[in-house]
Amino acid sequence: MTLVRYVMAKGASDIDGRAGPRTASVVVLVAVAALGLAVGFMESAFGPHLALLIGALVLGLGRAQHPFALLNPACAAHITGADAESSSANNVRCAAKRRAGALLFCSLSERTFAQRTLLRRSVIDKTMSDAAVAVADIPDGATVMIGGFGRAGQPVELIDALIAHGPRDLTIVNNNAGNGETGLAALLARGLVRKIVCSFPRQSDSMVFDRLYRAGEIELELVPQGNLAERIRAAGAGIGAFFSPTGVGTELARGKEERTIDGRRYVLEYPLKADFALISALRGDRWGNLTYRATARNFGPIMATAATTTIAQVDEVVPLGAIDPEHVVTPGMFVDRLVAVGARNWLREGEFIGGVDLEGRPLHADETDVVTEGEKR
């Protein structure tokens, strides 16, 4: 700051013509450039302001104007007009020094609010107020990947919010086609899904999908589980296509390109990408870094990379640094929105206390582990 005060006064003292405005501009430009180098690598809202200030000074050099007048035209008269009328050269120099310092302070003060706003915006914070806000822009006809292997890792709260939002003609990518009448099954039951891409559509409690498929109310693209995972991963990795031996000689390979490599037949598979991915994780920070609990991760990490917009629900949002970098499974660069939904009602302090039935009631829990209605998500 001492250097800045000096060059401000030095630049102002040159206004009386001894060195000229061009010399004053050079002095100030050099000082500000040095200051810019000092803070250039700091993550601050002051960096852009320095860039603008240096640009103004360079412009001042080109136009032979005093650079301070370029910072704030409203104050230019204080430098170029009023002081020129003084009969004493010494008074001109002293007044110019005071006015130059005041002008710089005025210019920076006027930008204080904008700088603070820019600083707040530059802080990465992907947390959303609730699930409804997070899914509010999913449109009709969107392709949506939904994480989960059965109920494990299924983002139930995000699915419920999507049901309430109500976009129609969705294409859903999931390992299954819903269980019971909750979560993904509820989304199908509402008639919001036109097509589902999955590897295991039928099981003992997939009655919603079974009913819709038999009635011709939903399309099915059946993909072997390994191919499903690799197609999703390929989309996230930027792979154009790949050859897989799975499905060769079956109905699933009909119409697909085949190639024999080292004596083995393969079929060509293409990446599977989506407009949105809804995934569930155990913890996340405001940058979007995620960690999962055991097998609940399943398709979450690869789906996060394969979608244009990834929305993650987590049990809790923790401070930056609380997740060991070595334990981050999904880096924040792949996550766009984060919603905290609270602890799962089959976990307590991260420990499994029993499953839940279709109504969400705990199973295999003793009296001390019974979760009340108020504790449910």
C-alpha positions in Angstrom: 0.0 0.0 0.0 3.0 2.3 0.6 4.1 1.8 -3.0 0.6 2.5 -4.2 0.3 5.8 -2.2 3.7 6.8 -3.5 2.9 6.3 -7.1 -0.5 8.0 -6.7 1.2 11.1 -5.3 4.0 10.8 -7.9 1.6 10.5 -10.7 -0.5 13.4 -9.4 2.5 15.7 -8.9 3.3 15.4 -12.6 0.0 17.0 -13.6 1.4 20.5 -13.4 3.3 19.7 -16.6 6.8 19.1 -15.3 6.8 15.5 -16.5 3.5 15.4 -18.3 0.4 13.1 -18.1 2.1 10.4 -20.2 5.0 10.1 -17.7 2.5 9.9 -14.9 0.6 7.2 -16.7 3.9 5.2 -17.1 4.7 5.5 -13.4 1.2 4.3 -12.4 1.1 1.6 -15.0 4.4 0.1 -13.8 3.3 0.2 -10.2 -0.1 -1.4 -10.8 1.4 -4.0 -13.1 3.8 -5.0 -10.2 0.9 -5.1 -7.8 -1.0 -7.3 -10.3 1.9 -9.8 -10.5 1.9 -10.0 -6.7 -1.8 -10.9 -6.5 -2.2 -12.5 -9.9 -2.3 -16.0 -8.6 -4.6 -15.2 -5.6 -8.2 -16.4 -5.9 -9.8 -13.0 -5.4 -12.3 -10.7 -7.0 -9.6 -8.0 -7.0 -7.8 -9.7 -9.9 -10.4 -8.8 -12.6 -10.4 -5.2 -11.3 -6.7 -5.0 -11.7 -7.0 -6.2 -15.2 -9.6 -3.5 -16.0 -7.4 -0.8 -14.2 -4.3 -1.8 -16.3 -6.4 -1.7 -19.4 -7.6 1.9 -18.5 -4.0 3.0 -17.9 -2.9 1.6 -21.3 -5.8 3.5 -22.9 -4.6 6.6 -21.1 -1.2 6.2 -22.6 -2.7 6.0 -26.1 -4.8 9.1 -25.6 -2.3 11.1 -23.6 -4.9 11.6 -20.8 -4.2 11.3 -17.1 -5.2 7.8 -16.2 -7.1 8.8 -13.1 -9.7 10.6 -15.2 -10.3 7.4 -17.1 -11.2 5.6 -13.9 -14.1 7.9 -13.1 -15.2 10.5 -15.6 -17.4 12.2 -13.1 -14.3 13.1 -11.0 -12.2 14.1 -14.0 -13.0 17.8 -13.5 -11.3 17.8 -10.1 -8.0 17.0 -11.8 -8.3 18.8 -15.2 -10.5 21.7 -14.4 -10.9 23.1 -11.0 -7.2 22.9 -10.0 -6.0 24.5 -13.1 -7.7 27.8 -12.0 -5.4 28.1 -9.0 -2.9 30.8 -9.2 -0.3 29.0 -7.2 1.6 26.1 -8.8 2.3 24.7 -5.4 -1.4 24.7 -4.6 -2.1 22.9 -7.8 0.4 20.1 -7.0 -0.9 19.7 -3.4 -4.6 19.7 -4.5 -3.9 17.3 -7.3 -2.2 14.9 -4.9 -5.2 15.0 -2.6 -7.7 14.7 -5.4 -5.8 11.9 -7.1 -5.9 9.8 -3.9 -9.5 10.6 -3.3 -10.3 9.8 -6.9 -8.7 6.3 -6.7 -10.6 5.7 -3.4 -13.8 6.9 -5.0 -13.3 4.6 -8.0 -12.6 1.6 -5.9 -15.4 2.3 -3.5 -17.9 2.5 -6.3 -16.9 -1.0 -7.2 -16.8 -2.5 -3.7 -20.3 -3.9 -3.9 -19.7 -5.4 -7.4 -16.4 -6.9 -6.2 -18.0 -8.5 -3.2 -20.8 -9.9 -5.3 -18.3 -11.3 -7.8 -16.3 -12.8 -4.9 -19.4 -14.5 -3.5 -20.3 -15.8 -7.0 -16.8 -17.0 -7.6 -17.0 -19.3 -4.5 -18.1 -22.7 -5.7 -21.3 -23.8 -4.0 -23.4 -26.4 -5.7 -25.9 -27.0 -2.9 -29.6 -26.5 -3.6 -32.3 -25.7 -1.1 -34.3 -28.8 -1.8 -34.9 -31.6 -4.3 -37.8 -29.8 -6.0 -35.6 -26.9 -6.9 -32.8 -29.2 -8.1 -35.1 -31.0 -10.7 -37.3 -28.1 -11.6 -35.8 -27.6 -15.1 -36.0 -31.2 -16.3 -38.2 -30.9 -19.4 -40.6 -33.2 -21.2 -38.8 -35.8 -23.4 -35.5 -35.7 -21.4 -33.2 -38.7 -21.0 -32.6 -39.2 -17.3 -30.2 -41.7 -15.8 -31.2 -42.8 -12.3 -28.6 -44.5 -10.1 -29.2 -47.6 -8.0 -29.1 -51.3 -8.1 -32.6 -52.2 -7.0 -33.1 -50.0 -4.0 -29.5 -49.8 -3.1 -28.3 -46.3 -4.0 -31.6 -45.2 -5.5 -32.1 -41.5 -5.2 -35.7 -41.7 -3.8 -36.0 -38.1 -2.8 -35.0 -36.8 -6.2 -37.3 -39.3 -7.9 -40.2 -38.1 -5.7 -39.4 -34.5 -6.6 -39.3 -35.4 -10.3 -42.8 -37.1 -10.0 -44.1 -33.9 -8.4 -42.5 -31.8 -11.1 -44.2 -34.0 -13.7 -42.3 -33.9 -17.0 -43.6 -36.5 -19.5 -42.2 -38.8 -22.2 -39.1 -39.4 -20.3 -36.4 -42.0 -21.2 -35.1 -43.6 -18.1 -31.7 -45.4 -17.8 -31.4 -47.6 -14.8 -30.2 -51.1 -14.0 -33.8 -52.2 -13.0 -37.3 -51.2 -13.9 -38.5 -50.3 -10.4 -39.3 -52.2 -7.2 -42.6 -52.3 -5.4 -44.5 -49.1 -5.7 -42.0 -46.5 -4.6 -39.1 -44.7 -6.1 -38.6 -45.6 -9.8 -41.7 -47.8 -9.8 -43.8 -44.8 -8.7 -42.3 -42.7 -11.5 -43.4 -45.5 -14.0 -46.9 -45.7 -12.4 -47.5 -42.0 -12.9 -47.2 -42.5 -16.7 -44.3 -40.1 -17.0 -41.9 -42.6 -18.7 -42.0 -43.4 -22.4 -39.0 -45.7 -22.6 -36.7 -47.5 -20.1 -33.2 -48.7 -20.8 -32.2 -51.4 -18.3 -30.6 -54.8 -17.9 -33.0 -56.4 -15.4 -36.6 -55.3 -15.9 -38.4 -58.1 -14.2 -38.2 -59.5 -10.7 -40.7 -60.6 -8.0 -41.8 -57.0 -7.1 -41.6 -55.3 -10.5 -45.3 -55.5 -11.0 -45.7 -51.8 -12.2 -43.3 -52.3 -15.1 -44.8 -55.7 -15.9 -48.3 -54.2 -16.1 -47.2 -51.3 -18.3 -45.1 -53.4 -20.7 -47.9 -55.9 -21.2 -50.3 -53.1 -21.9 -47.9 -51.6 -24.5 -47.6 -48.4 -22.5 -43.9 -48.3 -22.1 -40.9 -49.2 -24.4 -38.0 -51.4 -23.3 -34.4 -51.4 -24.5 -32.8 -54.4 -22.9 -29.0 -54.1 -22.4 -26.8 -56.7 -20.8 -25.6 -55.4 -17.5 -21.9 -55.2 -18.4 -22.7 -53.5 -21.7 -25.0 -51.1 -19.9 -22.2 -50.1 -17.5 -19.6 -49.8 -20.2 -21.9 -47.8 -22.5 -22.5 -45.3 -19.7 -18.8 -45.2 -18.9 -17.9 -44.8 -22.6 -20.1 -41.7 -22.8 -18.4 -40.1 -19.8 -14.9 -41.0 -21.1 -15.6 -39.7 -24.6 -15.2 -43.0 -26.3 -17.0 -43.1 -29.7 -17.9 -46.8 -29.6 -16.5 -50.2 -28.5 -16.7 -53.8 -29.3 -18.1 -56.3 -26.8 -18.4 -60.1 -26.9 -21.6 -60.0 -24.8 -24.8 -60.6 -26.8 -23.1 -62.1 -29.9 -25.4 -64.5 -31.6 -28.5 -63.4 -29.7 -31.5 -61.2 -30.4 -29.7 -58.4 -28.6 -27.1 -58.3 -31.4 -29.5 -58.2 -34.3 -28.8 -55.3 -36.6 -25.5 -54.5 -34.9 -22.1 -54.5 -36.6 -20.0 -57.5 -35.8 -16.3 -58.0 -36.1 -14.0 -61.0 -35.4 -10.9 -60.0 -33.4 -8.2 -62.6 -32.5 -10.7 -65.3 -33.5 -13.5 -64.0 -31.3 -16.7 -62.4 -32.4 -17.7 -59.0 -31.1 -20.6 -56.6 -31.6 -20.3 -52.8 -31.8 -21.9 -50.9 -28.9 -22.3 -47.1 -28.7 -22.1 -44.8 -25.7 -25.2 -44.1 -23.6 -25.5 -40.5 -22.5 -28.2 -38.5 -20.8 -29.5 -35.0 -20.3 -29.7 -35.5 -16.5 -28.4 -38.0 -14.0 -30.0 -38.4 -10.6 -27.7 -40.2 -8.2 -27.4 -40.8 -4.4 -24.3 -40.6 -2.3 -23.5 -40.7 1.4 -21.7 -37.4 1.8 -20.7 -34.5 -0.3 -19.1 -31.0 0.1 -20.2 -27.8 -1.5 -17.9 -28.3 -4.4 -19.8 -31.5 -5.3 -17.1 -34.1 -4.3 -18.9 -37.3 -3.3 -18.3 -40.4 -1.3 -20.6 -43.4 -1.2 -21.5 -46.1 1.3 -20.4 -49.6 0.2 -22.4 -51.0 -2.8 -24.8 -48.1 -2.9 -22.3 -46.4 -5.2 -23.0 -48.9 -8.0 -23.9 -46.9 -11.2 -23.6 -43.5 -9.5 -20.0 -42.6 -10.4 -20.3 -43.5 -14.1 -23.7 -41.9 -14.5 -22.3 -38.7 -13.1 -19.8 -38.5 -15.9 -22.2 -39.4 -18.7 -24.9 -36.7 -18.2 -25.0 -33.1 -19.2 -26.4 -32.2 -15.7 -25.7 -34.4 -12.7 -27.9 -33.9 -9.6 -26.8 -35.7 -6.4 -28.7 -36.3 -3.2 -26.6 -36.9 -0.1 -27.3 -37.7 3.5 -25.2 -34.7 4.6 -23.1 -31.9 3.2 -19.8 -31.7 5.0 -17.3 -28.8 5.1 -14.6 -28.6 2.5 -11.7 -30.9 3.5 -13.8 -33.2 5.6 -13.7 -35.8 2.8 -10.1 -37.1 2.4 -9.2 -36.5 -1.2 -8.1 -40.1 -1.4 -11.7 -41.1 -0.5 -13.4 -39.0 -3.1 -15.2 -41.3 -5.5 -17.0 -38.8 -7.8 -15.0 -35.5 -8.2 -17.0 -32.3 -8.0 -16.3 -31.5 -11.6 -18.9 -34.1 -12.6 -21.6 -32.8 -10.2 -23.7 -29.8 -10.9 -26.2 -29.8 -8.1 -26.2 -31.2 -4.5 -29.2 -31.7 -2.2 -28.9 -32.8 1.4 -31.8 -35.1 2.3 -30.9 -36.3 5.8 -29.8 -39.6 7.2 -31.3 -42.8 5.8 -33.8 -44.5 8.1 -31.9 -47.8 8.0 -28.6 -46.2 9.1 -27.6 -44.7 12.4 -24.3 -42.8 12.5 -23.3 -44.6 9.3 -24.0 -48.1 10.7 -26.6 -50.4 9.2 -29.5 -51.0 11.7 -31.9 -52.9 9.5 -33.8 -52.7 6.2 -37.2 -51.2 5.6 -40.4 -52.5 4.2 -42.4 -50.9 1.4 -43.8 -48.3 3.7 -40.4 -47.4 5.0 -40.8 -49.1 8.4 -37.5 -50.5 9.8 -37.0 -54.3 9.7 -34.9 -56.4 12.1 -34.4 -53.5 14.6 -34.7 -53.8 18.3 -36.6 -51.4 20.5 -33.7 -48.9 20.8 -33.3 -48.7 17.1 -36.9 -48.0 16.2 -37.0 -44.8 14.0 -39.8 -42.5 14.6 -41.9 -40.8 11.9 -40.1 -37.5 12.7 -36.7 -39.1 12.0 -37.8 -40.4 8.6 -36.6 -38.5 5.5 
